[in-house]
Amino acid sequence: MSHFQSGAEWNPGVSNSQVARATPGRPDRTPSRIHEKNSPMAMQQNLTPFLNLDESELKELIPQGMVRTYPKGSIIIHAGDLSDSLYVILSGRVKVFISDENGKEFMLSTISPGDYFGEVALDGGPRTASIMTQDACRFFVIPKAEVKALIEHHPDFARDLIGRLISKIRNLADSVHNLALLSVYCRLLKFIEEQATRREDGRLATERVTQQEIAARIGASREMVSRIITDLTNCGYISVENRRIIVHKALPEH
């Protein structure tokens, strides 16, 4: 998750969520490093997050896995399903969400290439949330039996899996806290803080996102989100360009 980065014109106080610096990006993969990892022995010794493995390496490491392609807007998993495979994202993004019988959604997170989803159902229970593609996506799908073998024989993968589950618990606790104790405005402020990154022109901007998507992420109505964004825009704090929220100055806390 990206955060506001430091800059001369941006200096929020501690009360503005103690914004952290952005996490360093994916390291470059030099030819020598790729050659080393194409060795099955090297891959077995260095099975860390799937971010470092491409499609051919995954196939070599897990022959039973398969590649699947889905168009944008496809439901990959329905909450309540009994499927138990692990999905590694090769390309595209997906959203994780829950919904009610009336179609109202609450978005739990988004997942990007190199990451994976589906681990919660490895205990044999039903899926706890639904997954929809936000772009055209390619997945490397690993059967449950192979995932168990990875856990048993590759401690690095097991540690990564445990870490991700812990992170999900923390994120869910944070979501409950926000919904229970923060106003819609404060939840929107926090969303902007967590999503905005510094662009090449020096301005802070969020990813492309619709007001409906923001509402689903923060647990609010689209109308309320629209009203707050309009007020902030009229006061010169932000602008909206091509569905990106551009931050011009520190947002008011209330």
Secondary structure as GFF3:
##gff-version 3
##sequence-region A 1 254
A	DSSP	three_ten_helix	14	16	.	.	.	ID=ss1
A	DSSP	alpha_helix	31	37	.	.	.	ID=ss2
A	DSSP	alpha_helix	40	45	.	.	.	ID=ss3
A	DSSP	three_ten_helix	50	52	.	.	.	ID=ss4
A	DSSP	alpha_helix	55	61	.	.	.	ID=ss5
A	DSSP	beta_strand	66	70	.	.	.	ID=ss6
A	DSSP	beta_strand	75	77	.	.	.	ID=ss7
A	DSSP	beta_strand	86	91	.	.	.	ID=ss8
A	DSSP	beta_strand	94	99	.	.	.	ID=ss9
A	DSSP	beta_strand	105	111	.	.	.	ID=ss10
A	DSSP	beta_strand	116	117	.	.	.	ID=ss11
A	DSSP	three_ten_helix	119	123	.	.	.	ID=ss12
A	DSSP	beta_strand	130	133	.	.	.	ID=ss13
A	DSSP	beta_strand	137	142	.	.	.	ID=ss14
A	DSSP	alpha_helix	144	153	.	.	.	ID=ss15
A	DSSP	alpha_helix	155	181	.	.	.	ID=ss16
A	DSSP	alpha_helix	184	195	.	.	.	ID=ss17
A	DSSP	beta_strand	197	198	.	.	.	ID=ss18
A	DSSP	beta_strand	204	205	.	.	.	ID=ss19
A	DSSP	alpha_helix	211	218	.	.	.	ID=ss20
A	DSSP	alpha_helix	222	234	.	.	.	ID=ss21
A	DSSP	beta_strand	238	241	.	.	.	ID=ss22
A	DSSP	beta_strand	244	247	.	.	.	ID=ss23
###
